[in-house]
Amino acid sequence: MGPSLRLPFLETFLGAEADEGEWILHFHCFLLRDRQGHVTLVDTGIGPTSTWAPAPGALLSELAATGLAPGDVDTVIITHLHSDHFGGTIADGQPVFANARHVVQRAEIEATSVLDPVRELLDVVDGDAEVAPGVVVRLTPGHTPGHQSVEVGDFTMIGDVLHHPVQLADPTIRYVYDGDADLAAKTRLDLVGRLRAEGRLLGTSHFPEPFVELG
Ligand SMILES: [Zn+2]
């Protein structure tokens, strides 16, 4: 279990002020390890020193529990540059995953310098690309300009295309913190349609359950 944060549900999804209903925001990262030993990490979470979430990130201890050290990670994919997704990338001004290429979309990195401490490790991509053996990133913009989702086999890690299971039931339900709400809505509709048509397994960043089957 990772850290989580409580937010008002109606206000966050419908923009309506209300005291009722609470949404517990979870923060999930994903570790992929193939048979050849290539290790890919998708997002680095809120980080161990976050002050805005009620509990620090637990990525490194959870990584250690799998028998891996930060230096064993070959590829880090950052879905987008919000601090709950890249917060564990840098510690004391130094890269945490010093042997890893760090994959980010050009449209995402152009507007910010937050990854400067890992600039020597950056692998900047434009749109869809295979970035590790069998691991494909796809540009899914709207929440942020260069938001990307990640696919391997029949598994898709959706980042912040969806924030709550209610958006799987109705992808037209918006999230107030999407940067470009119209584009985010279009991306969400397109992606949910394709995920359902293909019966894919979802990896979610913020749902209570990290894995959701659509098959
Ligand atoms: Zn997020």
Residues whose N, C-alpha, C, O or C-beta is under 5 A from the ligand:
A	BS01	ZN	D84 D160
